[in-house]
Amino acid sequence: MATTYETRDGAIMPRLGMGTWYMGERPGAREGEIEALRLGLDLGLTLIDTAEMYGDGKSEALVGEAIRGRRDEVFLVTKVLPHNASATGAIEACERSLRLLGTDRVDLFLLHWQGPHPLEETFAAFERLKADGKILRYGVSNFDAEDMAEGEAVAGGAGIADQVLYSLASRGAERRLIPWCAERGIAVMAYSPFYHGRMDVAAALEEVAGRHGVTPHAVAIAWTLRHENVVCIPKAANPDHIRANAAALDLNLTGEDLAALDAAYPAPTRDVPLDIL
Ligand SMILES: NC(=O)c1ccc[n+]([C@@H]2O[C@H](COP(=O)([O-])OP(=O)(O)OC[C@H]3O[C@@H](n4cnc5c(N)ncnc54)[C@H](OP(=O)(O)O)[C@@H]3O)[C@@H](O)[C@H]2O)c1
């Protein structure tokens, strides 16, 4: 499987990264979380996803510490809250994020979900951040196909990525959104691939994992990555989990595997709204 995806602006995105929601919030867990992120970088999980929302900046601060001295190895993603995504608010939020992350630029800046400010205003602010070199590119999150079409109609377009819930348990995105984005060179970042840790491990998932000598979690990741434009961002603070997830990079699911997973986790048979966590 290809380990990177080239987006329409020529960005090379690592296809397996690490989420950081809830990281940095428990002082006793902090060192372990930093070590987990550094281990992930060592194993090739070189995209890190955070957001100003996560712990009110605590996740960004933790990520900043984890990548200190290793900034250039990382494709760094953060997100602005919708109510901050105004002409001036987006700039201020980005500058706060950069301070917490201890860097002068993020690789990708996302609108966390659509909120009160018109997309024209938000994207114009993002363009200004790009021109100033504070972000290298922008995108959106929790946008369904119709929202993406609306974003694309704005001058400059909706950006190069849409981060959405996508997992075996929640397959709505694959009906329209993932192919629509693929046609345009837009990455779909699959968040909560383990349904926020509540993944139901069906017997078929265990069997596929057993055939390949990996964990069900690695299979769940590799399953999202069967679409060439999907990037997956599981969160793991436990080093054994990081190692298990990294195995997805070398995992090629067969037609037989995919058929077994389809039977256990059926795709929706009609268009459904995007799930959100
Ligand atoms: N844009 C958005 O609106 C949005 C929404 C939700 C999430 N996200 C992003 O997506 C990331 C991932 O989603 P998520 O945090 O909701 O949950 P997730 O990745 O679906 O699941 C995380 C949970 O799975 C456990 N886990 C990880 N690897 C495992 C393994 N190999 N075996 C067993 N358990 C394993 C983790 O445990 P340990 O931590 O103990 O290892 C943690 O409890 C977030 O952290 C965030 O960056 C974005």
The ligand as an SDF file (V2000), in Angstrom:
LIG
                    3D

 48 52  0  0  0  0  0  0  0  0999 V2000
  -12.1750   16.4240   13.3890 N   0  0  0  0  0  0  0  0  0  0  0  0
  -12.9110   15.9470   14.3480 C   0  0  0  0  0  0  0  0  0  0  0  0
  -14.0460   16.4230   14.6160 O   0  0  0  0  0  0  0  0  0  0  0  0
  -12.4030   14.7820   15.1600 C   0  0  0  0  0  0  0  0  0  0  0  0
  -13.2800   14.0720   16.0040 C   0  0  0  0  0  0  0  0  0  0  0  0
  -12.7830   12.9850   16.7120 C   0  0  0  0  0  0  0  0  0  0  0  0
  -11.4340   12.6400   16.5770 C   0  0  0  0  0  0  0  0  0  0  0  0
  -10.5840   13.3640   15.7910 N   0  0  0  0  0  0  0  0  0  0  0  0
   -9.1460   13.0260   15.6760 C   0  0  0  0  0  0  0  0  0  0  0  0
   -9.0250   11.6300   15.4180 O   0  0  0  0  0  0  0  0  0  0  0  0
   -8.2100   11.0280   16.4120 C   0  0  0  0  0  0  0  0  0  0  0  0
   -8.5940    9.5770   16.6530 C   0  0  0  0  0  0  0  0  0  0  0  0
   -9.9260    9.4520   17.0970 O   0  0  0  0  0  0  0  0  0  0  0  0
  -10.3180    9.1520   18.6160 P   0  0  0  0  0  0  0  0  0  0  0  0
   -9.2910    9.7020   19.5260 O   0  0  0  0  0  0  0  0  0  0  0  0
  -11.7180    9.6350   18.7520 O   0  0  0  0  0  0  0  0  0  0  0  0
  -10.3840    7.5900   18.7940 O   0  0  0  0  0  0  0  0  0  0  0  0
   -9.8330    6.2680   18.1060 P   0  0  0  0  0  0  0  0  0  0  0  0
   -8.5270    6.5110   17.4370 O   0  0  0  0  0  0  0  0  0  0  0  0
  -10.9400    5.6810   17.3360 O   0  0  0  0  0  0  0  0  0  0  0  0
   -9.6200    5.3690   19.4070 O   0  0  0  0  0  0  0  0  0  0  0  0
   -8.7130    5.7060   20.4200 C   0  0  0  0  0  0  0  0  0  0  0  0
   -8.7900    4.6360   21.4990 C   0  0  0  0  0  0  0  0  0  0  0  0
   -8.3980    3.3660   20.9650 O   0  0  0  0  0  0  0  0  0  0  0  0
   -7.3690    2.8120   21.7720 C   0  0  0  0  0  0  0  0  0  0  0  0
   -6.4160    2.1110   20.8900 N   0  0  0  0  0  0  0  0  0  0  0  0
   -5.5800    2.6610   19.9960 C   0  0  0  0  0  0  0  0  0  0  0  0
   -4.8610    1.7140   19.3510 N   0  0  0  0  0  0  0  0  0  0  0  0
   -5.2510    0.5210   19.8860 C   0  0  0  0  0  0  0  0  0  0  0  0
   -4.8470   -0.8210   19.6660 C   0  0  0  0  0  0  0  0  0  0  0  0
   -3.9230   -1.1170   18.7580 N   0  0  0  0  0  0  0  0  0  0  0  0
   -5.4440   -1.7980   20.4130 N   0  0  0  0  0  0  0  0  0  0  0  0
   -6.3900   -1.4950   21.3360 C   0  0  0  0  0  0  0  0  0  0  0  0
   -6.8260   -0.2200   21.5800 N   0  0  0  0  0  0  0  0  0  0  0  0
   -6.2410    0.7740   20.8560 C   0  0  0  0  0  0  0  0  0  0  0  0
   -6.7110    3.9760   22.4770 C   0  0  0  0  0  0  0  0  0  0  0  0
   -6.1230    3.5370   23.6770 O   0  0  0  0  0  0  0  0  0  0  0  0
   -4.7470    4.1770   24.2790 P   0  0  0  0  0  0  0  0  0  0  0  0
   -4.8490    5.6520   24.1100 O   0  0  0  0  0  0  0  0  0  0  0  0
   -4.7700    3.7020   25.6820 O   0  0  0  0  0  0  0  0  0  0  0  0
   -3.5980    3.6050   23.5030 O   0  0  0  0  0  0  0  0  0  0  0  0
   -7.9020    4.8970   22.6990 C   0  0  0  0  0  0  0  0  0  0  0  0
   -8.6210    4.4940   23.8480 O   0  0  0  0  0  0  0  0  0  0  0  0
   -8.4150   11.9470   17.6220 C   0  0  0  0  0  0  0  0  0  0  0  0
   -7.4650   11.7360   18.6450 O   0  0  0  0  0  0  0  0  0  0  0  0
   -8.3620   13.2950   16.9630 C   0  0  0  0  0  0  0  0  0  0  0  0
   -7.0320   13.6830   16.6850 O   0  0  0  0  0  0  0  0  0  0  0  0
  -11.0690   14.4070   15.0600 C   0  0  0  0  0  0  0  0  0  0  0  0
  1  2  1  0
  2  3  2  0
  2  4  1  0
  4  5  1  0
  4 48  2  0
  5  6  2  0
  6  7  1  0
  7  8  2  0
  8  9  1  0
  8 48  1  0
  9 10  1  0
  9 46  1  0
 10 11  1  0
 11 12  1  0
 11 44  1  0
 12 13  1  0
 13 14  1  0
 14 15  2  0
 14 16  1  0
 14 17  1  0
 17 18  1  0
 18 19  2  0
 18 20  1  0
 18 21  1  0
 21 22  1  0
 22 23  1  0
 23 24  1  0
 23 42  1  0
 24 25  1  0
 25 26  1  0
 25 36  1  0
 26 27  1  0
 26 35  1  0
 27 28  2  0
 28 29  1  0
 29 30  1  0
 29 35  2  0
 30 31  1  0
 30 32  2  0
 32 33  1  0
 33 34  2  0
 34 35  1  0
 36 37  1  0
 36 42  1  0
 37 38  1  0
 38 39  2  0
 38 40  1  0
 38 41  1  0
 42 43  1  0
 44 45  1  0
 44 46  1  0
 46 47  1  0
M  CHG  2   8   1  16  -1
M  END
$$$$
